[in-house]
Amino acid sequence: MDSYCKNLASEDHPFVSPLLLPCKVLERFPPVRLVLSGIDPLHDDGYQFAYKLCMLNKDVKVIDNKLLPHGFLNFGLAPLLGGE
């Protein structure tokens, strides 16, 4: 955790994850498009975040690339996803 946010006093700080943001902040979000990868330790967190936004009646869509790893957008694979 220290290498990710070493200046934060708690793992419960909202800068650690958007899941920790209070609803009053999320209610101000514009439409959200979540691009998830299936081989990713954060995959389920993405769906939890989408669910939280849906419960606030926010416009949210999830694109789940089940066979791609975490960070796949950095690998130059994005053009291959045109059909999804």
N, C-alpha and C positions, 0 to 999 in steps of 0.2 A: 504494500500500500504506500509506503514512503516514497518509492520511486515514481508513483503516479501522482500523488498529491501530498508532498511532504510538509506543506505549510498548513494543512488542515488539522484541526484538533480532534476530529471525530470522523469515523467512517459513515456516520449518519448525516453528514453535511450534504446538501443538495447538489453541490458541485461534483460529487462522486458519481451520481447517477440521476438521470431525469426522473426515475421512479420515486426519488425522494423529494421532488419538488412539491410544494403545497398546491392544493387544488386551485386556490385563488390565482396562482401564477399560470397553471396549465389552462385555466379558463380563458386566458388572454392569447393563447397560441393560435397562429393561423392554421390553415389546413396542413396536415402532416402526412408525409409519405415516408414510410420506414422500409429500408432495404436491408433485409436480413440474410445471413448466410447460415446454412444448415450445420456446417462443421465449425461451430463457434461456441465457446463457453457462455457467450452473452445472448445466444439465440432466444432462450426462454424469457429473458429479461425484455427483449424487444416485443414479444407478444404480451407480456404483462403491461408494458408501457402503452401499447395500442389499446388494450382492454381498459386501462385507466382513463385514457382519452375518450374512448367510446362511452364510458359511463358518465362523462361530462358532456356528452352530445357533441363532441368535436368531430370534424371531418378528418378521418384517418383511413389510410389504405396501407396494406402490408404487401410487400413484394418479397417472397421467401424463395431464395435460391438455395435449395436443399443440398446440392452437391458441391457447393463452393465453400472454401475456408474463410475464417475470420480475416479481414483485411484484403479480400479479393479485389476490391476496387483499386488497390495499389499495385496489382499484378498486371495491369493492362488487359484484363478480361472483360471490362465493361462493354466494349463493342460487340462481344459475342452474345450479350443478353438482350439484343434488340427485340426478340420475339416475346419476351416476358413482360 
